[in-house]
Amino acid sequence: MTPRADAKNRDRASMLVLPTELTHAVAPACSRMLTQALRAESGGKAVCDASALVRFDSSALAVLLDCRREALAAGKTFAVARLPEKLRELATLYGVAELLPSDA
């Protein structure tokens, strides 16, 4: 791979889309699927799109933090796009909001 192609690939973002429901019952399966998708993508940035989230509990935070951990372990940056305000408030309450940066 040429340095130019390598830099272009590093700038490419992997978009991970969260489901409409992310509760304790579906969190393990969701986390596995997102981790597989993250590992399959070679881009240098992972972005979780949370715009579809309608029904969620604190397990959604666990899934996002798991994605973040996997992304960072793979040498990628991590961000969350369109995080619902209620989930942002929950992240703030738990003290993890700064670990879920917004993808502006």
C-alpha positions in Angstrom: 0.0 0.0 0.0 1.4 3.4 -0.9 1.7 6.1 1.8 -1.1 8.1 0.0 -3.5 5.1 0.0 -2.6 4.4 3.6 -3.4 8.0 4.7 -6.7 7.9 2.7 -7.7 4.6 4.3 -6.8 6.0 7.8 -9.1 9.0 7.2 -12.1 6.8 6.1 -14.7 6.3 8.8 -16.5 3.1 9.7 -20.2 3.8 10.3 -21.7 1.5 12.9 -25.5 1.9 13.1 -27.2 1.2 16.4 -30.7 -0.5 16.3 -34.0 1.2 17.4 -34.0 -0.9 20.6 -30.9 -1.4 22.7 -31.7 -2.8 26.1 -30.2 -5.4 28.4 -31.9 -8.3 26.4 -30.3 -7.4 23.1 -27.1 -5.7 24.2 -24.7 -8.8 24.0 -25.8 -9.7 20.5 -25.6 -6.0 19.4 -22.2 -5.6 20.9 -20.9 -8.8 19.1 -22.3 -7.6 15.7 -20.8 -4.1 16.1 -17.4 -5.5 17.1 -17.4 -7.8 14.1 -18.3 -4.8 11.8 -15.6 -2.7 13.5 -12.9 -5.4 13.0 -13.9 -5.9 9.3 -13.5 -2.2 8.4 -10.0 -0.9 7.8 -10.7 2.8 8.2 -9.0 4.8 10.9 -12.2 6.2 12.5 -15.2 4.4 14.0 -18.5 6.3 14.3 -21.6 4.9 16.0 -24.7 6.4 14.5 -27.3 6.4 17.4 -30.0 8.3 15.5 -32.3 5.2 15.3 -32.3 4.6 19.1 -35.8 4.9 20.5 -35.9 2.4 23.3 -32.8 2.0 25.4 -31.4 1.6 28.9 -28.0 1.8 30.4 -26.9 -1.2 28.4 -26.7 1.1 25.4 -23.9 2.9 27.2 -22.1 -0.4 27.8 -22.4 -1.3 24.1 -21.0 2.2 23.1 -18.1 1.9 25.6 -17.4 -1.6 24.3 -17.3 -0.2 20.7 -15.0 2.5 21.9 -12.6 0.0 23.6 -12.5 -2.1 20.4 -11.9 0.9 18.2 -9.1 2.3 20.3 -7.5 -1.2 20.6 -7.5 -1.3 16.8 -5.8 2.1 16.6 -8.9 3.9 15.5 -10.5 7.1 16.8 -14.1 6.8 18.1 -17.1 9.1 18.0 -20.9 8.9 18.4 -23.2 10.6 15.9 -26.7 11.8 16.9 -26.8 10.5 20.4 -30.3 11.0 21.9 -30.4 13.6 24.6 -31.7 11.2 27.2 -28.8 8.8 26.6 -26.4 11.8 26.8 -27.9 12.7 30.1 -27.5 9.1 31.3 -23.9 9.1 30.2 -23.3 12.3 32.2 -25.0 10.9 35.2 -22.7 7.8 35.1 -19.6 10.0 34.4 -18.8 8.6 31.0 -20.1 11.3 28.7 -16.5 12.5 27.9 -15.7 9.0 26.6 -18.4 9.3 24.0 -17.4 12.3 21.9 -19.8 13.7 19.3 -19.1 13.3 15.6 -19.7 16.8 14.5 
